[in-house]
Amino acid sequence: MSDNLIGVSFYDSDFLKIKNNNNLIQEALERLLKTIPGERLIISDKYIYGSALTELLFSDSSYIRSQLPFILKNDIETHLPFLQLLDVNIEDKDNVCYVKLQLFNLYNDEQFDLQLTF
């Protein structure tokens, strides 16, 4: 696999921006986890793109919250198979939910952290 991934981003303040490696991967991961299944039209015979994270974070059930690491692991491995989820930490503070992910990138054998805010 290539050590130098290069792609084009359309979601920044610039009209078009070239990104590489971790910037691209973090953007793809954030897009996946903040997309409700079926919200984006991505044609696949087997999978509906997205994650139930947004819905499940605000569940009243402690059991569902306890299952989030397994659900996230499945979502990430299904749609971004070059990443491995190592750890998940969910923290509620002042009506904001912080999801901290520790991941391993199989492309370049690097570990990195990502924090999402809901």
N, C-alpha and C positions, 0 to 999 in steps of 0.2 A: 504494500500500500504506500501511497505517496506521503512523504513527511510534510509536504507543503501544499495545503489545500487553499485554493483561491476561488472566490466567488463574488457575485455582485449582490449588493444589498439595496433594496428599494425602500426601506422603512426608516431611514435616517432623515435628518433635516436636509442633507444634500439630496439632490435628485437621484444621483447614482454614486455609489461609493464602493470601491474595491476593498474587500476584507479577506483576511486569511486566518487559518487555524482556529485558535480558541475563540476569537470574536465571532466567526461564523457558527461554530458549534454552540456557543452560548446563546446566540440569537435563535438558532433552530430549536434548541431545547426550550427556551422561554416561549417561543411560538407554539410548540407542541403542548406544553403544560397549561398554557392559558387559553387554549382552544377547546371549546366544548365539542364532544364527539358529534360529527355531522355538520358543524358550523362552516367548515371550509370544504369545498368540493374537490376532493382528491380521489380519483378513480382507482379502485382496487377491488379485486374479487374477494379478498379475505378480510380486510380491515377497514374500519371507519377511522379516519384521522382525528386525533384529539385525545384528551385526557379528562377523566371525571374529577380531577383534582378540585376544581373550583366548586363543584356541587358538594363534594364530600367534605371539604374543609369546614363548611358551615353546618354540618349535620349535628344534631343533638346527641347522637349515639356515640358513646365512648368506644364501642366495638368497631364501628366504621372508621373512626379516627385511628384506632390501633391497626387497622388493615391498610392504611394509606401507604406505608413503605412498600408493601407487596404490590399494590395497585400501580404505584409509580414505577417500580422496577419493571413490571410487565409492559407498561406503556412505553417506557424508554427503550427497552430491548426490542419491542415490536417495530417501532418507527425509527429509532436511531440505534441500530444494532452495534455500532462501533463504540458505544458508551456503556459503561457498567456503573450502576448505582451502588455506592459503598455505604452511604449513611444518609439518613434523613432526620432533621430536627425541626419540629414545628413549635412555634412560640406565638402565643396570643398576648398582645400588649396594646392597651389604649385603643380598642376596637380595630386593630390592624393585626393581620395574621402574617407572620414571617415564616417562610419555608426555606430552610437552609439545606442544600444538597451537596454531598461530597461525591464526586464522580471520578472515574478513570477513563481516559481517552485511549482506546486501543490503537488508534492511528499512530500516535507518537509516544505511547507509554508514559503519559503524564497524568498526574492527579490534579484536579482543580475543584474549586468551590463555586457555587452559584447560590445567590439569595434572591428569592422572589417575594414580592409583597402583594397581599390581597386585602 
